[in-house]
Amino acid sequence: MESKRPVVLYGASGFSGRLVAEFLREYNVPFIAAGRSRAKIEDVMNHVPGIETANYEIVEVGGSVEELTALFSGAKVVCNTVGPFIYNGPRVLEASLKAGCHYLDISGEQVWIREIAEKWSAKFAAKGLLAAPGTAFMSAMSDAAARLCLESAAIDTIETLTMFKGIPTFGSTQTIFAVIQTDGCYLEQSQYKPWPRVTRYDAAVPGYIQTQLALAWGGFPQPVWFKDHPQVANVRSIGGLLDRQIMEGVAATEKLFEEQIRPLPKPEQERKLAEMASSVQGSTPPRENTREQRTIDVVVGRGSTDYVQCVIFGTCCYRQTGLIQAFAAHNLVHTPPRKVGFASAAEAFGHREVLKVVESYGLAKAKIYS
Ligand SMILES: NC(=O)c1ccc[n+]([C@@H]2O[C@H](COP(=O)([O-])OP(=O)(O)OC[C@H]3O[C@@H](n4cnc5c(N)ncnc54)[C@H](OP(=O)(O)O)[C@@H]3O)[C@@H](O)[C@H]2O)c1
C-alpha cells in the first residue's frame, strides 16, 4: 500500500491554495489537495501549470475536527489556506495537533496569531510540533527583514509597513472586513497596547511620489512574534493596498462599523461584515502579473543611538505566499524546525533563508540602509 503523502494542503481550491500546490510541485513534495468540494479542487488543480508531474491526490473532507483529524493522521504537515482564520482556523489547528502534524497557515489576523501563541504553543511544543501561522507574504517577509535589521544595528524599536498592489481575492476581502471587528495591538515596552480605532495613517513609501493610505488592520502578527523578544521592546505594524481608492473604502467601512454595526450582537456583526465583503469582491481574480502586482515591505529599526532600515521591493504577493508555504512544508518534511510550538516562519526556518528563497524566484529583493 502506498504510504500517506506527507503534506495536506487544506483549501486547495482557493486562489492561494492553487499557488501553494504549484510550488509544492516545484519542490517535489507529495501532497493531498483537500477541501470541501472535490469538483472545485479538481477544476482548480487541472489549471495548475505542470500539475501532471506532481505527486498528489484529491480528497474531499468535511469541516469537523474529527473528519480533519482522520485526514491529517499519518501526514507530517498541514498547510491551511482556509480563511478568515478567526472563523476557520481553530478546528484545523486542533485537528493538526490531534493528528500529530506541524501546522502552517497563511493568516495575518493578529487575534488569531495571538490565540495560537497564548493557548496552543505549549501543546504543540510538548509534541515536538511547530505551529507557524502567518507563513505568507504578509507578514513573513517583513518579519524576516526585521530580524535582518536586528543583526546590523543596536535597535529596540521596530516599525513595519507592508503594502501590495493587486486585486484582493474573495477570501482576502472577507478577511480584510472580518478583522474590522477585532482590536489590534502594538507593542510598547513589551506590553500590548490597543491601536486607536478608525485611524488612518499616511505613509511615505520608498519608490512612490504620493503618500499611501495605511491602516492598523487588526494589528498584524509582528507584535505577537516579538512579544517576549529579549532585544525588541516596541513594535508597530501598519499596511494595506497600494490603492488609495480601495483603502478609502476600507477606512469608510471601519467608520461605518463603529457607528452602526458594533452595537449589534456578534453573529449579526459577522454576517454584515461578510455581506459587505461579498459586495466588494464576489469572485476569483485573474492570475497575478509580475509587471502589475507590486509589493513593498518597509522595516525601520531604531535604538538610542542607532538606526537601520530594510526595504523589500517585490511583486505578486499571492505567489510569494505560495512559495513561502511550500518552502516551509518542504523543510518540515525533511528536517525538524529550529523552534517548536508557536513561531514565525523566520524563527522556524531562518530569516535569511526565507528572504533568499523568495529572492531566488525573482519575487522580491531586500535592501538594507543604515
Ligand atoms: N498573509 C498573506 O499574505 C495572505 C496571502 C494570501 C491569502 N491570505 C489569506 O488566506 C485566506 C485565503 O485566501 P485566498 O486568496 O486563497 O481565498 P479564496 O480564493 O477565496 O480561497 C478560500 C479557500 O478556502 C475555502 N473555504 C472557505 N470557507 C471554507 C469553509 N467554511 N470550509 C472549508 N473550506 C472553506 C474555499 O473553498 P471553496 O473553493 O470550496 O469555496 C477555498 O479553497 C484569506 O484569509 C486571506 O486573507 C493571506
The ligand as a Tripos MOL2 file, in Angstrom:
@<TRIPOS>MOLECULE
LIG
   48    52     1     0     0
SMALL
NO_CHARGES

@<TRIPOS>ATOM
      1 N1         -0.9480   36.8120    4.8020 N.am      1 LIG1
      2 C1         -0.9290   36.8130    3.4760 C.2       1 LIG1
      3 O1         -0.0070   37.3130    2.8310 O.2       1 LIG1
      4 C2         -2.0470   36.1500    2.7410 C.ar      1 LIG1
      5 C3         -1.8990   35.9050    1.3750 C.ar      1 LIG1
      6 C4         -2.9460   35.2680    0.7180 C.ar      1 LIG1
      7 C5         -4.0980   34.9100    1.3990 C.ar      1 LIG1
      8 N2         -4.1920   35.1690    2.7270 N.ar      1 LIG1
      9 C6         -5.3970   34.7660    3.4840 C.3       1 LIG1
     10 O2         -5.6930   33.4170    3.1750 O.3       1 LIG1
     11 C7         -7.0880   33.1950    3.1530 C.3       1 LIG1
     12 C8         -7.4920   32.5450    1.8350 C.3       1 LIG1
     13 O3         -7.2310   33.4220    0.7910 O.3       1 LIG1
     14 P1         -7.4530   33.0080   -0.7330 P.3       1 LIG1
     15 O4         -6.9020   34.1100   -1.5200 O.co2     1 LIG1
     16 O5         -6.9360   31.6610   -1.0180 O.co2     1 LIG1
     17 O6         -9.0630   32.9940   -0.7980 O.3       1 LIG1
     18 P2        -10.0260   32.1840   -1.7510 P.3       1 LIG1
     19 O7         -9.5020   32.1670   -3.1430 O.co2     1 LIG1
     20 O8        -11.3810   32.7640   -1.5360 O.co2     1 LIG1
     21 O9         -9.9820   30.6690   -1.2090 O.3       1 LIG1
     22 C9        -10.5280   30.3190    0.0150 C.3       1 LIG1
     23 C10       -10.4120   28.8150    0.2200 C.3       1 LIG1
     24 O10       -10.9780   28.4930    1.4850 O.3       1 LIG1
     25 C11       -12.0040   27.5180    1.3070 C.3       1 LIG1
     26 N3        -13.0480   27.7190    2.3090 N.ar      1 LIG1
     27 C12       -13.6580   28.8870    2.6370 C.ar      1 LIG1
     28 N4        -14.5300   28.6910    3.6400 N.ar      1 LIG1
     29 C13       -14.4560   27.3680    3.9480 C.ar      1 LIG1
     30 C14       -15.0950   26.5450    4.9050 C.ar      1 LIG1
     31 N5        -16.0120   27.0450    5.7450 N.pl3     1 LIG1
     32 N6        -14.7630   25.2270    4.9450 N.ar      1 LIG1
     33 C15       -13.8260   24.7180    4.1060 C.ar      1 LIG1
     34 N7        -13.2050   25.4430    3.1700 N.ar      1 LIG1
     35 C16       -13.5070   26.7510    3.1000 C.ar      1 LIG1
     36 C17       -12.5070   27.7180   -0.1050 C.3       1 LIG1
     37 O11       -13.1590   26.5480   -0.5270 O.3       1 LIG1
     38 P3        -14.2400   26.5400   -1.7320 P.3       1 LIG1
     39 O12       -13.4460   26.6740   -3.0110 O.co2     1 LIG1
     40 O13       -14.8950   25.2270   -1.5970 O.co2     1 LIG1
     41 O14       -15.1410   27.7260   -1.5030 O.co2     1 LIG1
     42 C18       -11.1780   27.9870   -0.8080 C.3       1 LIG1
     43 O15       -10.4980   26.7720   -1.0340 O.3       1 LIG1
     44 C19        -7.7090   34.5580    3.4620 C.3       1 LIG1
     45 O16        -7.9710   34.6380    4.8350 O.3       1 LIG1
     46 C20        -6.6260   35.5490    3.0900 C.3       1 LIG1
     47 O17        -6.7240   36.7580    3.7960 O.3       1 LIG1
     48 C21        -3.1820   35.7800    3.4100 C.ar      1 LIG1
@<TRIPOS>BOND
     1     1     2 1
     2     2     3 2
     3     2     4 1
     4     4     5 ar
     5     4    48 ar
     6     5     6 ar
     7     6     7 ar
     8     7     8 ar
     9     8     9 1
    10     8    48 ar
    11     9    10 1
    12     9    46 1
    13    10    11 1
    14    11    12 1
    15    11    44 1
    16    12    13 1
    17    13    14 1
    18    14    15 2
    19    14    16 1
    20    14    17 1
    21    17    18 1
    22    18    19 2
    23    18    20 1
    24    18    21 1
    25    21    22 1
    26    22    23 1
    27    23    24 1
    28    23    42 1
    29    24    25 1
    30    25    26 1
    31    25    36 1
    32    26    27 ar
    33    26    35 ar
    34    27    28 ar
    35    28    29 ar
    36    29    30 ar
    37    29    35 ar
    38    30    31 1
    39    30    32 ar
    40    32    33 ar
    41    33    34 ar
    42    34    35 ar
    43    36    37 1
    44    36    42 1
    45    37    38 1
    46    38    39 2
    47    38    40 1
    48    38    41 1
    49    42    43 1
    50    44    45 1
    51    44    46 1
    52    46    47 1
@<TRIPOS>SUBSTRUCTURE
     1 LIG1         1 GROUP 0 **** ****
